[in-house]
Amino acid sequence: MNNADLADVIANDHGLTKADARKVVDAVFSSITDAASKGEEVSLNGFGKFKVKDSPAREGRNPSTGATIQIAASKKLGFSPAKAVKDKLNG
């Protein structure tokens, strides 16, 4: 499922136009991205939590040459599903 598919489902379930549903979907993901960029945790009841995790700088290897390289520190967005989601996935 992609953004357009999700917007179609929302439009059909809630009597919206596809364009309006797409705006809602885009706004939700934009809000999650904005909060994550500020380092905030986004918790959606019954769905899960999006949390920013720091990945420290580390040493790696170039697979083709075997040379040692430095991998810069970065931030990653992690997701932890809620219990209801886990239960639905596992039967």
Secondary structure as UniProt FT lines:
FT   HELIX           3..14
FT   HELIX           18..37
FT   TURN            38..39
FT   STRAND          42..44
FT   TURN            45..47
FT   STRAND          48..55
FT   STRAND          58..61
FT   TURN            63..65
FT   STRAND          68..71
FT   STRAND          74..81
FT   HELIX           83..89
//
